[in-house]
Amino acid sequence: MVVNIWRYSHFALAATSCLFVLLAAISGIILAFEPIDAKLQPYKVEGMEQHKLSQTIDTLKNTYDEILEIKIDQNQFVSASVFSMDEELNGDFYIDPITGKKIGDLAPQKPFFSFVTNLHRSLFLKSLGRIFVGIGSFLLLLIVITGSILVIKRQQGIRHFFSKIIKDDFAQYWHVVLGRWSLVPIFIVAFTGVYLSLLRFEVIPSVQMQSSIDIENISGNGTAIPVSDFPIFQNTQLKDVRRLEFPFSSDVTDFYVLALQDKELRINQKTGEVVETLNYPFVNRLSDLSFDLHTGSGSIAWSIVLLIAALNILFLMYSGALISYNRLRSRIRNKYKANDAAYIILIGSENGSTKHFGNLLLKSLLKIGQSVYLDDLNHVQQYQSMKHLIVITSTYGDGDPPANATYFIKRASALLPEQKFTYSVVGLGSLAYENYCGFALKVESFLQGCQNADGLLDPFLIHNKSHTSFQKWSQKWGEQTGLHIKIPPEKIKKNRKLKKFKVLEKAVLNDGFDTTFTLQLKPKRSLTFESGDLLGVYPPAEPIKREYSIGKTDNGNILLSIKLHTQGVCSQYLHQLSKGDTLKAELEPNKDFHLPKNNRPVAMISNGTGIAPFLGMLGGTEDKYLFWGGKTKKSFDLYEPFLDEAKTTQGLKDFKAVFSREEGKMKYVQELVEKNGKLIIDLLEKGGTLMICGSVSMQTGVLLCLQELCEQNNKHLNDYQGHGQILMDCY
Ligand SMILES: Cc1cc2nc3c(=O)[nH]c(=O)nc-3n(C[C@H](O)[C@H](O)[C@H](O)COP(=O)(O)O)c2cc1C
């Protein structure tokens, strides 16, 4: 709930100020180039850092008839205001402080930068615009603060603020990562923006320095010494000076005014005595600092930081919009009332992806004429006609509920109906977290304890929002309930990049249960790919692509292994291909499932056709262990020739197969994993990799088994997962 308040505030602030922030960021990007451009002008004179103020005064006195002022700006460019008989050398210009020569004219702000500055400061609306800009800066400041609080909550404490973030969603991952890194500069820009606005409208008054010199008592007595011999000028480095004003007349009540970084001095024009020292008030120094920090003036490095921060603001707006869109797009639209529905779907979701799955189920149940009602877990109420309850929930933190499910368990105990009902729990989570689908499991054990509730299926856990896994679950659930629901396949982008492949070999095998076949394909043009990449095939007249994991054969061709489904459009299409035919398909890199290049041992676990990418990974010298599960011994005949080849290489240390429809102690590949537990844990401890390819149910079984193995050895599966040691490609 508390997180929700911060999140809504963050969203509301961002939504209200987005137009201003957009304009400010774009103009800020342009303006960041102004100080860089200024700094690159050729007016900085080599050696001026070591030069004394007295030397420059001396040189200028010898070069010009009269000097009014010397100034040194943030770029250490020295300019002077002088009179001279020579028309050319009259006025204000940049000088070489060592030779006294004019080196360039003072240029006014470039018209383009002046135009953009106007937009940035006042949106071309003068004072009214400046007020808007001030308010916009304040909103940006609040966005930074609420964003930081959200990061602290997400990371479970300020100590973990910069700890690793798990990448399971592009927009969220980069929103947090870039938000964290640009937090300080964006805070500074927003804070100084507010400060400068308050200063402009005199809410913060700038303090005028008052001289307290008693003019009456200034006398012309004392020994007159040449200006360049004044001790104060001799002891002051030119680089520390901001400005030196020369006396207006020869009257002793007119002084030299020397402005340094932190104070202003008044100096007797005859004796060189420092008559008065005025320290700049804190507010004035803060104002100067704010200006420099906001504009990057005088520093290329800081200007680049500001430039990157402004670019980041644009990205944060984009990623924030994507995150909000995902949350909002899954709005619930119910056709039935809560009390009229036989199927109740309750959702636990923080960022909307779980709600999306709930909506898919809702639609497919409505399609077959069932009365169904979908809601957030927190909104649980009495459902008078409920026969089936489906809870689909994600997990956050240490097995905690997502934001819309925090009260479910507390409320549901009093609300669940007196009539009997069945329930099923689907957990969405990520193996990268210690408490994998922890909240879904909590809901499961809560429902197990409810008197009238009967579990229909074991809890079904889904890693990384896998659409295929959800389809698998819905199929199982449909079989149990006798409903023919169909979750549509994930929509895939339409801009296809099809390449041509020639069918070199085709081998078909029926093991008494299934028909499986292999295809060896040769790209018609040379293509770069690796085992583990995917081949996307669009069956004729179908908009949706099916993906197959690729094994790269020794002669650089593609090996696919495909199970023929009697109703399967794509497998039927591929099955009717013959040697010599051409197939058009899309080659997709799948970097997350490549053989690691670290020369450490690898264990490969697969079932059925999932062996294909591994058959292309068996070469090389690093230790490899291959575990495979099939239906019968005959099922393996299809792959035998590829394995025979691999056995001749040094790398393959062991190959084991189990068969689910043969006599024998072990039937499933997870049992092989269990039996070889020590080998697998040792391999992971050595930094090796475990790769899994095949069916989702095999993956779930193997992961549960691995979790148990880890617990027995006081390890956490998510540590290995976090180090990228567990790679999966299951369907
Ligand atoms: C900050 C954070 C913490 C998470 N904690 C867990 C966790 O403890 N266990 C888990 O299995 N998944 C965890 N996840 C993964 C989410 O449960 C998973 O991404 C889920 O699909 C998100 O669904 P939603 O978009 O509906 O909220 C976490 C994700 C984030 C961003």
The ligand as an SDF file (V2000), in Angstrom:
LIG
                    3D

 31 33  0  0  0  0  0  0  0  0999 V2000
   11.6580   -5.8460   -7.2600 C   0  0  0  0  0  0  0  0  0  0  0  0
   11.2410   -7.2060   -7.7050 C   0  0  0  0  0  0  0  0  0  0  0  0
   11.2140   -8.2470   -6.7920 C   0  0  0  0  0  0  0  0  0  0  0  0
   10.8540   -9.5260   -7.1940 C   0  0  0  0  0  0  0  0  0  0  0  0
   10.8630  -10.5480   -6.2870 N   0  0  0  0  0  0  0  0  0  0  0  0
   10.5730  -11.8020   -6.6870 C   0  0  0  0  0  0  0  0  0  0  0  0
   10.6280  -12.8990   -5.7660 C   0  0  0  0  0  0  0  0  0  0  0  0
   10.9320  -12.7490   -4.5900 O   0  0  0  0  0  0  0  0  0  0  0  0
   10.3400  -14.1380   -6.2320 N   0  0  0  0  0  0  0  0  0  0  0  0
    9.9850  -14.3660   -7.5350 C   0  0  0  0  0  0  0  0  0  0  0  0
    9.7590  -15.5150   -7.9050 O   0  0  0  0  0  0  0  0  0  0  0  0
    9.9250  -13.3490   -8.4240 N   0  0  0  0  0  0  0  0  0  0  0  0
   10.2050  -12.0870   -8.0390 C   0  0  0  0  0  0  0  0  0  0  0  0
   10.1440  -11.0460   -8.9330 N   0  0  0  0  0  0  0  0  0  0  0  0
    9.7700  -11.3250  -10.3380 C   0  0  0  0  0  0  0  0  0  0  0  0
    8.2830  -11.0050  -10.5920 C   0  0  0  0  0  0  0  0  0  0  0  0
    7.4470  -11.7400   -9.7430 O   0  0  0  0  0  0  0  0  0  0  0  0
    7.9970  -11.3710  -12.0380 C   0  0  0  0  0  0  0  0  0  0  0  0
    8.7600  -10.5390  -12.8800 O   0  0  0  0  0  0  0  0  0  0  0  0
    6.5290  -11.2630  -12.4020 C   0  0  0  0  0  0  0  0  0  0  0  0
    6.3320  -11.8150  -13.6890 O   0  0  0  0  0  0  0  0  0  0  0  0
    6.0290   -9.8180  -12.4000 C   0  0  0  0  0  0  0  0  0  0  0  0
    4.6570   -9.8120  -12.6630 O   0  0  0  0  0  0  0  0  0  0  0  0
    3.7920   -8.4750  -12.6610 P   0  0  0  0  0  0  0  0  0  0  0  0
    4.2780   -7.6430  -13.8210 O   0  0  0  0  0  0  0  0  0  0  0  0
    2.3870   -8.9130  -12.8670 O   0  0  0  0  0  0  0  0  0  0  0  0
    3.9560   -7.8210  -11.3500 O   0  0  0  0  0  0  0  0  0  0  0  0
   10.4860   -9.7770   -8.5390 C   0  0  0  0  0  0  0  0  0  0  0  0
   10.5150   -8.7060   -9.4580 C   0  0  0  0  0  0  0  0  0  0  0  0
   10.8910   -7.4450   -9.0530 C   0  0  0  0  0  0  0  0  0  0  0  0
   10.9120   -6.3410  -10.0700 C   0  0  0  0  0  0  0  0  0  0  0  0
  1  2  1  0
  2  3  1  0
  2 30  2  0
  3  4  2  0
  4  5  1  0
  4 28  1  0
  5  6  2  0
  6  7  1  0
  6 13  1  0
  7  8  2  0
  7  9  1  0
  9 10  1  0
 10 11  2  0
 10 12  1  0
 12 13  2  0
 13 14  1  0
 14 15  1  0
 14 28  1  0
 15 16  1  0
 16 17  1  0
 16 18  1  0
 18 19  1  0
 18 20  1  0
 20 21  1  0
 20 22  1  0
 22 23  1  0
 23 24  1  0
 24 25  2  0
 24 26  1  0
 24 27  1  0
 28 29  2  0
 29 30  1  0
 30 31  1  0
M  END
$$$$
